[in-house]
Amino acid sequence: MEKELVEFKELKEHEIEQLKELTFVKQEKNKLMREKTEVKKMKVYLKLSSEEHLDDRKKELLEKLEHELFGN
């Protein structure tokens, strides 16, 4: 009985370690996705800000991106 308990405990400890690793990988993936999104927003912002004449929709998008990227 004691042997079974020790094996069960080791199994659960191994599962916990696997879950910790999985959590770390998911956090890193989320971080990379956020960074990728920021880069895309910055590219759109730079493109829009370089245009001379913007329609209302583009002006609104530019303002929204400016706020999201720079907090203004």
N, CA, C and O atoms as a CHARMM CRD file, in Angstrom:
* protein
*
  288
    1    1 MET  N      0.82100  -1.20000   0.00000 PROA 1      0.00000
    2    1 MET  CA     0.00000   0.00000   0.00000 PROA 1      0.00000
    3    1 MET  C      0.86700   1.26700   0.00000 PROA 1      0.00000
    4    1 MET  O      0.58400   2.22400  -0.72000 PROA 1      0.00000
    5    2 GLU  N      1.90800   1.25700   0.80400 PROA 2      0.00000
    6    2 GLU  CA     2.80000   2.41600   0.88100 PROA 2      0.00000
    7    2 GLU  C      3.47100   2.66600  -0.46900 PROA 2      0.00000
    8    2 GLU  O      3.59900   3.81300  -0.89700 PROA 2      0.00000
    9    3 LYS  N      3.89100   1.61800  -1.12500 PROA 3      0.00000
   10    3 LYS  CA     4.53100   1.73000  -2.43600 PROA 3      0.00000
   11    3 LYS  C      3.58600   2.37700  -3.44500 PROA 3      0.00000
   12    3 LYS  O      4.00100   3.22100  -4.23900 PROA 3      0.00000
   13    4 GLU  N      2.33700   1.98400  -3.41000 PROA 4      0.00000
   14    4 GLU  CA     1.34400   2.55300  -4.32400 PROA 4      0.00000
   15    4 GLU  C      1.14700   4.03900  -4.05300 PROA 4      0.00000
   16    4 GLU  O      0.98300   4.83100  -4.98100 PROA 4      0.00000
   17    5 LEU  N      1.16500   4.40900  -2.78200 PROA 5      0.00000
   18    5 LEU  CA     1.01500   5.81900  -2.42100 PROA 5      0.00000
   19    5 LEU  C      2.19800   6.63000  -2.93300 PROA 5      0.00000
   20    5 LEU  O      2.02200   7.72900  -3.45900 PROA 5      0.00000
   21    6 VAL  N      3.39200   6.09400  -2.78200 PROA 6      0.00000
   22    6 VAL  CA     4.59300   6.78500  -3.25600 PROA 6      0.00000
   23    6 VAL  C      4.53800   6.93900  -4.77400 PROA 6      0.00000
   24    6 VAL  O      4.84700   8.00900  -5.29900 PROA 6      0.00000
   25    7 GLU  N      4.15300   5.89600  -5.47000 PROA 7      0.00000
   26    7 GLU  CA     4.03000   5.96900  -6.93100 PROA 7      0.00000
   27    7 GLU  C      2.98000   6.98500  -7.35400 PROA 7      0.00000
   28    7 GLU  O      3.17700   7.73200  -8.31200 PROA 7      0.00000
   29    8 PHE  N      1.87000   7.00800  -6.63800 PROA 8      0.00000
   30    8 PHE  CA     0.80200   7.96500  -6.94600 PROA 8      0.00000
   31    8 PHE  C      1.29800   9.39500  -6.74100 PROA 8      0.00000
   32    8 PHE  O      1.05300  10.27900  -7.56200 PROA 8      0.00000
   33    9 LYS  N      1.99900   9.59900  -5.63200 PROA 9      0.00000
   34    9 LYS  CA     2.53200  10.93300  -5.33300 PROA 9      0.00000
   35    9 LYS  C      3.52200  11.36300  -6.41500 PROA 9      0.00000
   36    9 LYS  O      3.48300  12.51000  -6.86200 PROA 9      0.00000
   37   10 GLU  N      4.40600  10.46600  -6.84300 PROA 10     0.00000
   38   10 GLU  CA     5.37600  10.78100  -7.88700 PROA 10     0.00000
   39   10 GLU  C      4.67400  11.10700  -9.20600 PROA 10     0.00000
   40   10 GLU  O      5.07300  12.02300  -9.92500 PROA 10     0.00000
   41   11 LEU  N      3.64500  10.35700  -9.50500 PROA 11     0.00000
   42   11 LEU  CA     2.87300  10.60700 -10.71600 PROA 11     0.00000
   43   11 LEU  C      2.24300  11.99600 -10.67400 PROA 11     0.00000
   44   11 LEU  O      2.29100  12.73600 -11.65600 PROA 11     0.00000
   45   12 LYS  N      1.65600  12.34200  -9.53900 PROA 12     0.00000
   46   12 LYS  CA     1.00900  13.65600  -9.40500 PROA 12     0.00000
   47   12 LYS  C      2.04000  14.78300  -9.47000 PROA 12     0.00000
   48   12 LYS  O      1.77500  15.83600 -10.05100 PROA 12     0.00000
   49   13 GLU  N      3.20700  14.56600  -8.87800 PROA 13     0.00000
   50   13 GLU  CA     4.25900  15.58400  -8.94900 PROA 13     0.00000
   51   13 GLU  C      4.71700  15.78400 -10.38700 PROA 13     0.00000
   52   13 GLU  O      4.96500  16.90900 -10.82100 PROA 13     0.00000
   53   14 HSD  N      4.82500  14.69600 -11.11100 PROA 14     0.00000
   54   14 HSD  CA     5.19600  14.77000 -12.53300 PROA 14     0.00000
   55   14 HSD  C      4.12500  15.52000 -13.33000 PROA 14     0.00000
   56   14 HSD  O      4.44700  16.34100 -14.18900 PROA 14     0.00000
   57   15 GLU  N      2.87700  15.24000 -13.05000 PROA 15     0.00000
   58   15 GLU  CA     1.77900  15.94700 -13.73100 PROA 15     0.00000
   59   15 GLU  C      1.82700  17.43600 -13.44000 PROA 15     0.00000
   60   15 GLU  O      1.60300  18.25100 -14.33400 PROA 15     0.00000
   61   16 ILE  N      2.11600  17.79800 -12.20000 PROA 16     0.00000
   62   16 ILE  CA     2.20100  19.21600 -11.82300 PROA 16     0.00000
   63   16 ILE  C      3.32900  19.89200 -12.58900 PROA 16     0.00000
   64   16 ILE  O      3.15800  21.00800 -13.07800 PROA 16     0.00000
   65   17 GLU  N      4.47700  19.23400 -12.70100 PROA 17     0.00000
   66   17 GLU  CA     5.59400  19.80400 -13.45600 PROA 17     0.00000
   67   17 GLU  C      5.23000  19.99400 -14.92600 PROA 17     0.00000
   68   17 GLU  O      5.57900  21.00800 -15.53100 PROA 17     0.00000
   69   18 GLN  N      4.53400  19.02700 -15.49200 PROA 18     0.00000
   70   18 GLN  CA     4.10500  19.14400 -16.89000 PROA 18     0.00000
   71   18 GLN  C      3.13800  20.31400 -17.06100 PROA 18     0.00000
   72   18 GLN  O      3.21300  21.04900 -18.04500 PROA 18     0.00000
   73   19 LEU  N      2.24000  20.47900 -16.10800 PROA 19     0.00000
   74   19 LEU  CA     1.29700  21.59700 -16.17900 PROA 19     0.00000
   75   19 LEU  C      2.01400  22.93900 -16.05200 PROA 19     0.00000
   76   19 LEU  O      1.65300  23.90500 -16.72600 PROA 19     0.00000
   77   20 LYS  N      3.01400  22.99900 -15.20200 PROA 20     0.00000
   78   20 LYS  CA     3.79400  24.23400 -15.06300 PROA 20     0.00000
   79   20 LYS  C      4.49900  24.56700 -16.37700 PROA 20     0.00000
   80   20 LYS  O      4.51200  25.72000 -16.80800 PROA 20     0.00000
   81   21 GLU  N      5.08400  23.55000 -17.00900 PROA 21     0.00000
   82   21 GLU  CA     5.75900  23.76600 -18.28500 PROA 21     0.00000
   83   21 GLU  C      4.77300  24.20700 -19.35800 PROA 21     0.00000
   84   21 GLU  O      5.06200  25.11500 -20.13800 PROA 21     0.00000
   85   22 LEU  N      3.62600  23.57500 -19.39800 PROA 22     0.00000
   86   22 LEU  CA     2.60200  23.93700 -20.36700 PROA 22     0.00000
   87   22 LEU  C      2.13600  25.37600 -20.14900 PROA 22     0.00000
   88   22 LEU  O      1.95600  26.12700 -21.10800 PROA 22     0.00000
   89   23 THR  N      1.94500  25.74700 -18.91400 PROA 23     0.00000
   90   23 THR  CA     1.53500  27.11300 -18.58600 PROA 23     0.00000
   91   23 THR  C      2.57900  28.11100 -19.06200 PROA 23     0.00000
   92   23 THR  O      2.24400  29.14400 -19.64200 PROA 23     0.00000
   93   24 PHE  N      3.83800  27.79800 -18.81400 PROA 24     0.00000
   94   24 PHE  CA     4.91400  28.68700 -19.24800 PROA 24     0.00000
   95   24 PHE  C      4.91500  28.84000 -20.76700 PROA 24     0.00000
   96   24 PHE  O      5.03500  29.95400 -21.27500 PROA 24     0.00000
   97   25 VAL  N      4.78600  27.74800 -21.48300 PROA 25     0.00000
   98   25 VAL  CA     4.77800  27.78700 -22.94700 PROA 25     0.00000
   99   25 VAL  C      3.60200  28.62200 -23.45000 PROA 25     0.00000
  100   25 VAL  O      3.75500  29.42200 -24.37300 PROA 25     0.00000
  101   26 LYS  N      2.43900  28.43600 -22.84700 PROA 26     0.00000
  102   26 LYS  CA     1.26500  29.21500 -23.27100 PROA 26     0.00000
  103   26 LYS  C      1.45600  30.69800 -22.97900 PROA 26     0.00000
  104   26 LYS  O      1.05700  31.54100 -23.78400 PROA 26     0.00000
  105   27 GLN  N      2.05800  31.02800 -21.84200 PROA 27     0.00000
  106   27 GLN  CA     2.31100  32.43000 -21.52800 PROA 27     0.00000
  107   27 GLN  C      3.26900  33.05300 -22.53800 PROA 27     0.00000
  108   27 GLN  O      3.06700  34.18600 -22.97400 PROA 27     0.00000
  109   28 GLU  N      4.29900  32.32100 -22.90500 PROA 28     0.00000
  110   28 GLU  CA     5.24800  32.81900 -23.90200 PROA 28     0.00000
  111   28 GLU  C      4.57900  32.99800 -25.25600 PROA 28     0.00000
  112   28 GLU  O      4.83000  33.98000 -25.95500 PROA 28     0.00000
  113   29 LYS  N      3.73300  32.05200 -25.62200 PROA 29     0.00000
  114   29 LYS  CA     3.01100  32.15700 -26.89500 PROA 29     0.00000
  115   29 LYS  C      2.11400  33.39000 -26.89800 PROA 29     0.00000
  116   29 LYS  O      2.06300  34.12400 -27.88600 PROA 29     0.00000
  117   30 ASN  N      1.40900  33.61500 -25.79400 PROA 30     0.00000
  118   30 ASN  CA     0.54200  34.79300 -25.69200 PROA 30     0.00000
  119   30 ASN  C      1.35100  36.07600 -25.78400 PROA 30     0.00000
  120   30 ASN  O      0.92900  37.03900 -26.42500 PROA 30     0.00000
  121   31 LYS  N      2.50400  36.09000 -25.14700 PROA 31     0.00000
  122   31 LYS  CA     3.37000  37.27100 -25.19700 PROA 31     0.00000
  123   31 LYS  C      3.80100  37.55000 -26.63800 PROA 31     0.00000
  124   31 LYS  O      3.76400  38.69300 -27.09100 PROA 31     0.00000
  125   32 LEU  N      4.20500  36.50700 -27.34600 PROA 32     0.00000
  126   32 LEU  CA     4.62100  36.67800 -28.73900 PROA 32     0.00000
  127   32 LEU  C      3.46800  37.15200 -29.61800 PROA 32     0.00000
  128   32 LEU  O      3.66400  37.97500 -30.51100 PROA 32     0.00000
  129   33 MET  N      2.27300  36.63700 -29.36900 PROA 33     0.00000
  130   33 MET  CA     1.11000  37.06300 -30.15000 PROA 33     0.00000
  131   33 MET  C      0.79700  38.54200 -29.89200 PROA 33     0.00000
  132   33 MET  O      0.45600  39.27600 -30.82000 PROA 33     0.00000
  133   34 ARG  N      0.91500  38.97700 -28.62600 PROA 34     0.00000
  134   34 ARG  CA     0.68700  40.39200 -28.32200 PROA 34     0.00000
  135   34 ARG  C      1.71900  41.26900 -29.01800 PROA 34     0.00000
  136   34 ARG  O      1.38200  42.32200 -29.56000 PROA 34     0.00000
  137   35 GLU  N      2.98000  40.83000 -29.00300 PROA 35     0.00000
  138   35 GLU  CA     4.03800  41.59100 -29.67200 PROA 35     0.00000
  139   35 GLU  C      3.79500  41.65400 -31.17800 PROA 35     0.00000
  140   35 GLU  O      3.99300  42.69700 -31.80200 PROA 35     0.00000
  141   36 LYS  N      3.37000  40.54000 -31.75300 PROA 36     0.00000
  142   36 LYS  CA     3.07700  40.49800 -33.18600 PROA 36     0.00000
  143   36 LYS  C      1.93700  41.45900 -33.52600 PROA 36     0.00000
  144   36 LYS  O      1.98400  42.15400 -34.54100 PROA 36     0.00000
  145   37 THR  N      0.92500  41.49400 -32.68100 PROA 37     0.00000
  146   37 THR  CA    -0.20400  42.40200 -32.88000 PROA 37     0.00000
  147   37 THR  C      0.25100  43.85700 -32.79900 PROA 37     0.00000
  148   37 THR  O     -0.18300  44.69500 -33.59000 PROA 37     0.00000
  149   38 GLU  N      1.12900  44.15100 -31.83900 PROA 38     0.00000
  150   38 GLU  CA     1.64900  45.51200 -31.70600 PROA 38     0.00000
  151   38 GLU  C      2.42200  45.92200 -32.96400 PROA 38     0.00000
  152   38 GLU  O      2.30800  47.05700 -33.42700 PROA 38     0.00000
  153   39 VAL  N      3.19400  45.00700 -33.50000 PROA 39     0.00000
  154   39 VAL  CA     3.96500  45.30500 -34.71800 PROA 39     0.00000
  155   39 VAL  C      3.01400  45.59900 -35.87600 PROA 39     0.00000
  156   39 VAL  O      3.23100  46.54000 -36.64000 PROA 39     0.00000
  157   40 LYS  N      1.96700  44.79500 -36.00200 PROA 40     0.00000
  158   40 LYS  CA     0.99300  45.03500 -37.07800 PROA 40     0.00000
  159   40 LYS  C      0.32900  46.39500 -36.90900 PROA 40     0.00000
  160   40 LYS  O      0.15800  47.13400 -37.87900 PROA 40     0.00000
  161   41 LYS  N     -0.04200  46.72100 -35.68400 PROA 41     0.00000
  162   41 LYS  CA    -0.67000  48.02600 -35.42600 PROA 41     0.00000
  163   41 LYS  C      0.28800  49.15100 -35.78600 PROA 41     0.00000
  164   41 LYS  O     -0.11600  50.15300 -36.37600 PROA 41     0.00000
  165   42 MET  N      1.55600  48.98300 -35.43000 PROA 42     0.00000
  166   42 MET  CA     2.54100  50.02300 -35.72100 PROA 42     0.00000
  167   42 MET  C      2.71500  50.19200 -37.22500 PROA 42     0.00000
  168   42 MET  O      2.83200  51.31900 -37.70700 PROA 42     0.00000
  169   43 LYS  N      2.73300  49.09500 -37.97200 PROA 43     0.00000
  170   43 LYS  CA     2.85300  49.18500 -39.42700 PROA 43     0.00000
  171   43 LYS  C      1.67400  49.94200 -40.03000 PROA 43     0.00000
  172   43 LYS  O      1.85800  50.79100 -40.90300 PROA 43     0.00000
  173   44 VAL  N      0.46700  49.63600 -39.56600 PROA 44     0.00000
  174   44 VAL  CA    -0.72400  50.33000 -40.06500 PROA 44     0.00000
  175   44 VAL  C     -0.65400  51.80200 -39.67000 PROA 44     0.00000
  176   44 VAL  O     -0.97200  52.67800 -40.47400 PROA 44     0.00000
  177   45 TYR  N     -0.24300  52.07200 -38.44200 PROA 45     0.00000
  178   45 TYR  CA    -0.12900  53.45600 -37.97300 PROA 45     0.00000
  179   45 TYR  C      0.85700  54.23500 -38.84800 PROA 45     0.00000
  180   45 TYR  O      0.56400  55.35000 -39.28100 PROA 45     0.00000
  181   46 LEU  N      2.01900  53.64500 -39.10300 PROA 46     0.00000
  182   46 LEU  CA     3.02100  54.33600 -39.92600 PROA 46     0.00000
  183   46 LEU  C      2.51300  54.57600 -41.34500 PROA 46     0.00000
  184   46 LEU  O      2.75200  55.63200 -41.92900 PROA 46     0.00000
  185   47 LYS  N      1.82100  53.60000 -41.88400 PROA 47     0.00000
  186   47 LYS  CA     1.27800  53.76300 -43.23800 PROA 47     0.00000
  187   47 LYS  C      0.24400  54.88700 -43.26800 PROA 47     0.00000
  188   47 LYS  O      0.27600  55.75000 -44.14500 PROA 47     0.00000
  189   48 LEU  N     -0.67300  54.86700 -42.29900 PROA 48     0.00000
  190   48 LEU  CA    -1.71700  55.89900 -42.28300 PROA 48     0.00000
  191   48 LEU  C     -1.12600  57.28000 -42.00200 PROA 48     0.00000
  192   48 LEU  O     -1.53200  58.26900 -42.61100 PROA 48     0.00000
  193   49 SER  N     -0.17700  57.34100 -41.08800 PROA 49     0.00000
  194   49 SER  CA     0.37900  58.65600 -40.73500 PROA 49     0.00000
  195   49 SER  C      1.21000  59.25200 -41.87100 PROA 49     0.00000
  196   49 SER  O      1.45200  60.45900 -41.89100 PROA 49     0.00000
  197   50 SER  N      1.64400  58.42700 -42.80500 PROA 50     0.00000
  198   50 SER  CA     2.42000  58.96100 -43.93400 PROA 50     0.00000
  199   50 SER  C      1.53200  59.44800 -45.07400 PROA 50     0.00000
  200   50 SER  O      2.00800  60.14500 -45.96900 PROA 50     0.00000
  201   51 GLU  N      0.25200  59.09100 -45.05200 PROA 51     0.00000
  202   51 GLU  CA    -0.66900  59.54400 -46.09900 PROA 51     0.00000
  203   51 GLU  C     -1.04500  61.00100 -45.85800 PROA 51     0.00000
  204   51 GLU  O     -1.19800  61.43700 -44.71700 PROA 51     0.00000
  205   52 GLU  N     -1.19000  61.73500 -46.94000 PROA 52     0.00000
  206   52 GLU  CA    -1.49700  63.16000 -46.81900 PROA 52     0.00000
  207   52 GLU  C     -2.97900  63.42200 -46.59700 PROA 52     0.00000
  208   52 GLU  O     -3.34000  64.25500 -45.76600 PROA 52     0.00000
  209   53 HSD  N     -3.83000  62.73100 -47.31800 PROA 53     0.00000
  210   53 HSD  CA    -5.26300  62.98900 -47.22300 PROA 53     0.00000
  211   53 HSD  C     -5.97500  61.72100 -46.75900 PROA 53     0.00000
  212   53 HSD  O     -6.01800  60.71500 -47.46700 PROA 53     0.00000
  213   54 LEU  N     -6.52700  61.79600 -45.55800 PROA 54     0.00000
  214   54 LEU  CA    -7.21900  60.63900 -45.00000 PROA 54     0.00000
  215   54 LEU  C     -8.71700  60.89500 -44.96700 PROA 54     0.00000
  216   54 LEU  O     -9.16000  61.99500 -44.63800 PROA 54     0.00000
  217   55 ASP  N     -9.48900  59.88000 -45.30900 PROA 55     0.00000
  218   55 ASP  CA   -10.93800  60.02000 -45.15400 PROA 55     0.00000
  219   55 ASP  C    -11.27000  59.84900 -43.66500 PROA 55     0.00000
  220   55 ASP  O    -10.39500  59.53800 -42.85600 PROA 55     0.00000
  221   56 ASP  N    -12.52500  60.05500 -43.32300 PROA 56     0.00000
  222   56 ASP  CA   -12.92700  60.02500 -41.91300 PROA 56     0.00000
  223   56 ASP  C    -12.64100  58.68400 -41.24800 PROA 56     0.00000
  224   56 ASP  O    -12.22000  58.63500 -40.09200 PROA 56     0.00000
  225   57 ARG  N    -12.86600  57.61900 -41.96600 PROA 57     0.00000
  226   57 ARG  CA   -12.63600  56.27900 -41.40700 PROA 57     0.00000
  227   57 ARG  C    -11.16000  56.06900 -41.07800 PROA 57     0.00000
  228   57 ARG  O    -10.82300  55.54200 -40.01700 PROA 57     0.00000
  229   58 LYS  N    -10.29100  56.47900 -41.98600 PROA 58     0.00000
  230   58 LYS  CA    -8.85500  56.32800 -41.76100 PROA 58     0.00000
  231   58 LYS  C     -8.36100  57.24300 -40.64500 PROA 58     0.00000
  232   58 LYS  O     -7.48200  56.86600 -39.87000 PROA 58     0.00000
  233   59 LYS  N     -8.92700  58.44700 -40.56700 PROA 59     0.00000
  234   59 LYS  CA    -8.56100  59.35300 -39.47800 PROA 59     0.00000
  235   59 LYS  C     -8.94200  58.75000 -38.13100 PROA 59     0.00000
  236   59 LYS  O     -8.17800  58.81600 -37.16800 PROA 59     0.00000
  237   60 GLU  N    -10.12700  58.16500 -38.07900 PROA 60     0.00000
  238   60 GLU  CA   -10.59000  57.53900 -36.84300 PROA 60     0.00000
  239   60 GLU  C     -9.68700  56.36300 -36.45900 PROA 60     0.00000
  240   60 GLU  O     -9.33000  56.20700 -35.29100 PROA 60     0.00000
  241   61 LEU  N     -9.32300  55.54700 -37.43100 PROA 61     0.00000
  242   61 LEU  CA    -8.43400  54.41700 -37.18000 PROA 61     0.00000
  243   61 LEU  C     -7.06500  54.90500 -36.71300 PROA 61     0.00000
  244   61 LEU  O     -6.48800  54.34100 -35.78400 PROA 61     0.00000
  245   62 LEU  N     -6.55200  55.93800 -37.34600 PROA 62     0.00000
  246   62 LEU  CA    -5.26000  56.50200 -36.95600 PROA 62     0.00000
  247   62 LEU  C     -5.29800  56.98600 -35.51200 PROA 62     0.00000
  248   62 LEU  O     -4.36500  56.73000 -34.75100 PROA 62     0.00000
  249   63 GLU  N     -6.35200  57.67400 -35.13100 PROA 63     0.00000
  250   63 GLU  CA    -6.49200  58.16200 -33.75900 PROA 63     0.00000
  251   63 GLU  C     -6.58300  57.00300 -32.76800 PROA 63     0.00000
  252   63 GLU  O     -5.99000  57.05000 -31.69000 PROA 63     0.00000
  253   64 LYS  N     -7.32300  55.97400 -33.13800 PROA 64     0.00000
  254   64 LYS  CA    -7.47100  54.81300 -32.27300 PROA 64     0.00000
  255   64 LYS  C     -6.12000  54.11300 -32.08300 PROA 64     0.00000
  256   64 LYS  O     -5.75200  53.75200 -30.96600 PROA 64     0.00000
  257   65 LEU  N     -5.40100  53.92900 -33.16600 PROA 65     0.00000
  258   65 LEU  CA    -4.08000  53.29100 -33.08100 PROA 65     0.00000
  259   65 LEU  C     -3.11300  54.12500 -32.26000 PROA 65     0.00000
  260   65 LEU  O     -2.34500  53.59400 -31.45800 PROA 65     0.00000
  261   66 GLU  N     -3.15700  55.43000 -32.46700 PROA 66     0.00000
  262   66 GLU  CA    -2.29600  56.33400 -31.70500 PROA 66     0.00000
  263   66 GLU  C     -2.55500  56.18200 -30.20900 PROA 66     0.00000
  264   66 GLU  O     -1.62500  56.11900 -29.40500 PROA 66     0.00000
  265   67 HSD  N     -3.81600  56.12700 -29.86000 PROA 67     0.00000
  266   67 HSD  CA    -4.19300  55.96300 -28.44700 PROA 67     0.00000
  267   67 HSD  C     -3.71400  54.60700 -27.90400 PROA 67     0.00000
  268   67 HSD  O     -3.15400  54.53900 -26.81000 PROA 67     0.00000
  269   68 GLU  N     -3.93500  53.53900 -28.66500 PROA 68     0.00000
  270   68 GLU  CA    -3.55000  52.20000 -28.21300 PROA 68     0.00000
  271   68 GLU  C     -2.03200  52.04800 -28.11100 PROA 68     0.00000
  272   68 GLU  O     -1.52800  51.41700 -27.18200 PROA 68     0.00000
  273   69 LEU  N     -1.30800  52.62900 -29.07200 PROA 69     0.00000
  274   69 LEU  CA     0.13800  52.44700 -29.09900 PROA 69     0.00000
  275   69 LEU  C      0.88700  53.39000 -28.15500 PROA 69     0.00000
  276   69 LEU  O      1.88900  53.01000 -27.55100 PROA 69     0.00000
  277   70 PHE  N      0.39100  54.61500 -28.03700 PROA 70     0.00000
  278   70 PHE  CA     1.13300  55.61700 -27.29000 PROA 70     0.00000
  279   70 PHE  C      0.39600  56.14500 -26.06000 PROA 70     0.00000
  280   70 PHE  O      0.95800  56.92000 -25.28500 PROA 70     0.00000
  281   71 GLY  N     -0.83300  55.74000 -25.88000 PROA 71     0.00000
  282   71 GLY  CA    -1.60100  56.15000 -24.71200 PROA 71     0.00000
  283   71 GLY  C     -1.98000  57.61100 -24.68800 PROA 71     0.00000
  284   71 GLY  O     -2.23100  58.15900 -23.61500 PROA 71     0.00000
  285   72 ASN  N     -2.03200  58.26300 -25.84500 PROA 72     0.00000
  286   72 ASN  CA    -2.40800  59.68500 -25.90200 PROA 72     0.00000
  287   72 ASN  C     -3.89900  59.84100 -25.97300 PROA 72     0.00000
  288   72 ASN  O     -4.40100  60.96400 -26.02700 PROA 72     0.00000
